[in-house]
Amino acid sequence: MDVLKRNNVTVYGNGDKAILFAHGFGCDQHMWRFVAPAFTDAYKVVLFDHVGAGNSDSSAYNYYKYQSLQGYADDVLEICEALKLTGSIFVGHSVSSMIGVLASLKEPKRFDKLVLIGPSPCYINDEANGYVGGFSHTDIEGLLDSLDSNYLGWSSAMAPVIMGNGDRPELGDELKNSFCRTNPEIARQFARVTFLSDNRSDIQKLQTPSLLLQCSEDVIAPYAVGEYLHKHIPDSTLNVLAATGHCPNLSAPEETIKAIKAYLTTS
């Protein structure tokens, strides 16, 4: 199968160096429309949809391949291979942050730097080891059970919470509509893979310089998670944005762009 067609890859921009933007759960490349254009003068911009999202080829979805985040990381590496990319910049939102980490660990030559927006290596609290992920195991199981039983209802209820900008309900509506466009069966499994993954051991192996963009108030990836990542990723920079919620690429694109550009030009 044509990898670029499978993941609905879009390439534009004027630079020699590539910058890849990877969207989070329930989203697609359209979520980068306020951020990606700001990088076209200096970079070759690469956008894509994870299999099952956006205009990707859903027939390429394989339950066994995508029962772990490594399956999605392998797709990222296949896109890089198809475009002959090395030494690129990877920008991952939410779960795609860990997908980028896994891809970089497997093939370090592909990325010079990682930009991780709202990242979390594990969403579930681990009291025995003093780790705060933001959710109890019961919380996550309840969330997943709700998603299994009523995906559209779950989307309507969770989108505003994830977006976290109550004064801008249109953003919650956009995220809800994005959720509703995603194949429910694929979304259910991707949600389980996302919320039950534990990549804490992986981040400690990462050698690629990384920017951690943490929102000041984010129920999905609270501040304690950003601190944990900064402590355990060897070459990392933590930048706490004034933006709130989990999707600053939509709610605060100017601040997000400024933070990314500042990191890429000074690190």
C-alpha positions as CSV (number, residue, x, y, z in Angstrom):
1,M,0.0,0.0,0.0
2,D,1.1,3.6,-0.8
3,V,2.1,4.9,2.6
4,L,1.5,8.5,1.7
5,K,-2.1,7.7,0.6
6,R,-2.7,5.4,3.6
7,N,-2.0,8.3,6.0
8,N,-3.3,11.1,3.7
9,V,0.1,12.8,3.8
10,T,0.3,16.5,2.9
11,V,3.6,18.2,2.1
12,Y,4.2,21.9,1.5
13,G,6.6,24.7,2.4
14,N,9.9,26.0,1.2
15,G,12.6,24.7,3.6
16,D,15.0,21.9,3.2
17,K,14.5,20.6,6.7
18,A,11.1,18.9,7.4
19,I,8.8,19.5,10.4
20,L,6.2,16.8,10.9
21,F,2.9,17.6,12.8
22,A,1.1,14.6,14.4
23,H,-2.4,15.0,15.8
24,G,-3.9,13.6,18.9
25,F,-6.7,11.1,19.7
26,G,-10.0,11.8,17.8
27,C,-8.4,14.5,15.7
28,D,-6.8,14.8,12.2
29,Q,-4.3,17.1,10.5
30,H,-6.9,19.9,10.2
31,M,-6.2,20.6,13.9
32,W,-2.8,22.1,12.9
33,R,-4.3,24.7,10.5
34,F,-3.5,27.6,12.8
35,V,0.0,26.5,13.6
36,A,1.6,24.7,10.6
37,P,1.5,27.6,8.1
38,A,3.7,29.6,10.4
39,F,6.6,27.3,9.6
40,T,6.3,27.1,5.8
41,D,9.0,29.7,5.1
42,A,11.8,27.8,7.0
43,Y,10.6,24.2,6.8
44,K,9.0,21.6,4.6
45,V,5.8,21.0,6.5
46,V,4.5,17.4,6.6
47,L,1.0,16.7,7.9
48,F,-0.8,13.3,8.1
49,D,-3.7,11.5,9.6
50,H,-3.3,8.4,11.8
51,V,-5.0,5.4,10.2
52,G,-8.7,5.6,11.1
53,A,-8.7,9.4,11.4
54,G,-9.4,12.1,8.9
55,N,-9.0,11.1,5.3
56,S,-6.6,8.2,6.0
57,D,-7.4,4.8,4.4
58,S,-9.3,3.1,7.2
59,S,-9.1,-0.2,5.2
60,A,-5.4,-0.3,6.3
61,Y,-6.5,-0.5,10.0
62,N,-5.2,-3.7,11.6
63,Y,-6.3,-4.5,15.1
64,Y,-3.1,-6.3,16.0
65,K,-0.8,-3.7,14.7
66,Y,-2.5,-0.9,16.4
67,Q,-3.1,-2.5,19.8
68,S,0.0,-0.6,20.9
69,L,1.4,2.9,20.2
70,Q,4.3,1.3,18.5
71,G,2.1,0.5,15.5
72,Y,1.5,4.2,15.0
73,A,5.2,5.0,15.6
74,D,6.0,2.6,12.8
75,D,3.6,4.4,10.5
76,V,5.5,7.7,11.3
77,L,8.8,6.0,10.4
78,E,7.3,4.6,7.2
79,I,6.2,8.2,6.2
80,C,9.7,9.4,6.9
81,E,11.2,6.6,4.8
82,A,8.8,7.3,1.9
83,L,9.8,11.0,2.0
84,K,13.5,10.3,2.6
85,L,13.5,12.4,5.8
86,T,16.3,12.5,8.3
87,G,17.2,15.1,10.9
88,S,13.6,16.4,11.0
89,I,11.5,18.1,13.7
90,F,8.6,16.1,15.1
91,V,5.7,18.0,16.7
92,G,3.3,15.7,18.5
93,H,0.1,16.6,20.3
94,S,-1.2,14.6,23.2
95,V,-0.8,10.8,22.6
96,S,1.2,11.6,19.5
97,S,3.9,12.9,21.8
98,M,4.6,9.3,23.0
99,I,4.3,8.1,19.4
100,G,7.1,10.5,18.5
101,V,9.2,9.2,21.4
102,L,8.8,5.6,20.3
103,A,9.6,6.5,16.7
104,S,12.7,8.4,17.8
105,L,13.9,5.6,20.0
106,K,13.5,3.1,17.1
107,E,15.2,5.3,14.5
108,P,17.1,8.2,16.1
109,K,18.4,9.5,12.8
110,R,14.9,10.6,11.8
111,F,14.5,13.5,14.2
112,D,16.9,16.1,15.5
113,K,14.3,17.5,17.9
114,L,10.9,16.6,19.4
115,V,8.2,19.1,20.4
116,L,5.7,17.4,22.7
117,I,2.5,19.3,23.3
118,G,0.4,18.2,26.3
119,P,2.4,14.9,26.6
120,S,1.8,12.2,29.2
121,P,3.8,8.9,29.5
122,C,1.0,7.4,31.7
123,Y,-2.4,8.7,32.5
124,I,-3.0,6.5,35.6
125,N,-1.8,7.4,39.0
126,D,0.8,5.0,40.5
127,E,0.8,5.7,44.2
128,A,3.3,3.0,45.0
129,N,5.9,4.9,43.0
130,G,4.7,8.4,43.7
131,Y,3.6,9.1,40.2
132,V,0.7,11.4,39.5
133,G,-0.9,10.8,36.1
134,G,-4.1,12.6,36.8
135,F,-6.5,9.7,36.8
136,S,-7.2,6.6,39.0
137,H,-7.5,3.3,37.3
138,T,-11.3,3.4,38.2
139,D,-11.5,6.8,36.4
140,I,-10.0,5.4,33.2
141,E,-12.1,2.3,33.2
142,G,-15.2,4.4,33.7
143,L,-14.2,6.7,30.8
144,L,-13.6,3.7,28.5
145,D,-16.8,2.0,29.5
146,S,-18.7,5.2,28.7
147,L,-17.0,5.4,25.4
148,D,-17.8,1.8,24.6
149,S,-21.5,2.1,25.5
150,N,-22.2,5.5,23.9
151,Y,-19.5,6.9,21.7
152,L,-21.5,10.0,20.5
153,G,-22.6,10.8,24.0
154,W,-19.1,10.4,25.3
155,S,-17.8,12.7,22.6
156,S,-20.4,15.4,23.5
157,A,-19.5,15.2,27.2
158,M,-15.7,14.9,27.0
159,A,-14.9,17.3,24.2
160,P,-15.5,20.5,26.2
161,V,-13.6,19.0,29.2
162,I,-10.6,18.1,27.1
163,M,-10.6,21.5,25.3
164,G,-10.9,23.3,28.7
165,N,-11.9,26.7,27.4
166,G,-15.4,27.2,28.7
167,D,-15.5,30.8,27.5
168,R,-15.1,29.5,23.9
169,P,-17.7,26.8,23.4
170,E,-17.0,26.7,19.7
171,L,-13.7,25.0,20.3
172,G,-15.4,22.2,22.3
173,D,-17.9,21.9,19.5
174,E,-15.1,21.5,16.9
175,L,-13.4,18.8,18.9
176,K,-16.7,17.0,19.4
177,N,-17.4,17.1,15.7
178,S,-13.9,15.8,15.1
179,F,-14.5,12.9,17.5
180,C,-17.8,12.1,15.7
181,R,-16.1,11.9,12.3
182,T,-13.8,9.2,13.6
183,N,-14.7,5.6,13.0
184,P,-16.2,4.6,16.4
185,E,-14.7,1.1,16.5
186,I,-11.2,2.4,15.7
187,A,-11.7,5.2,18.2
188,R,-12.6,2.8,21.0
189,Q,-9.4,0.8,20.5
190,F,-7.2,3.9,20.1
191,A,-8.7,5.3,23.3
192,R,-7.8,2.1,25.2
193,V,-4.3,2.1,23.7
194,T,-3.9,5.8,24.6
195,F,-5.2,5.8,28.2
196,L,-3.8,2.4,29.2
197,S,-0.3,2.8,27.8
198,D,2.7,3.3,30.1
199,N,5.7,4.8,28.5
200,R,7.6,5.8,31.6
201,S,10.4,3.4,31.0
202,D,10.7,4.6,27.3
203,I,11.2,8.3,28.1
204,Q,14.2,7.7,30.2
205,K,16.0,6.2,27.1
206,L,15.3,9.1,24.9
207,Q,18.4,11.0,23.7
208,T,16.7,13.4,21.2
209,P,16.4,17.0,22.6
210,S,12.8,17.6,23.4
211,L,10.6,20.6,24.2
212,L,7.7,19.9,26.6
213,L,4.9,22.4,26.1
214,Q,2.6,22.2,29.1
215,C,-0.6,24.2,29.4
216,S,-1.1,26.0,32.8
217,E,-4.4,24.1,33.4
218,D,-4.9,20.8,31.7
219,V,-7.1,18.0,33.2
220,I,-5.7,15.5,30.7
221,A,-2.0,16.2,31.3
222,P,-1.7,18.1,34.6
223,Y,1.4,20.1,35.6
224,A,2.8,17.2,37.7
225,V,3.1,15.2,34.5
226,G,5.1,17.9,32.8
227,E,7.5,18.1,35.8
228,Y,7.9,14.3,35.7
229,L,8.7,14.3,32.0
230,H,11.2,17.1,32.5
231,K,12.9,15.2,35.3
232,H,13.1,11.9,33.4
233,I,13.8,12.9,29.8
234,P,17.6,13.6,29.7
235,D,17.7,16.5,27.3
236,S,14.4,18.3,27.8
237,T,13.1,21.8,28.1
238,L,9.8,22.5,30.0
239,N,7.8,25.5,28.9
240,V,4.5,26.2,30.7
241,L,2.1,28.1,28.5
242,A,-0.4,30.6,29.8
243,A,-2.9,28.7,27.6
244,T,-5.4,26.5,29.4
245,G,-6.9,23.2,28.3
246,H,-5.4,20.3,26.3
247,C,-5.4,21.8,22.8
248,P,-3.3,25.0,22.6
249,N,-2.8,24.4,18.9
250,L,-6.5,25.4,18.6
251,S,-7.0,27.7,21.6
252,A,-3.7,29.5,21.7
253,P,-2.0,29.0,18.3
254,E,0.1,32.2,18.5
255,E,1.6,31.3,21.9
256,T,2.2,27.8,20.7
257,I,4.0,29.0,17.5
258,K,6.1,31.5,19.5
259,A,7.2,28.8,22.0
260,I,8.1,26.3,19.2
261,K,10.0,28.8,17.2
262,A,11.9,30.1,20.2
263,Y,13.0,26.6,21.1
264,L,14.1,25.7,17.5
265,T,16.1,28.8,17.1
266,T,17.9,28.8,20.5
267,S,18.4,25.1,21.3
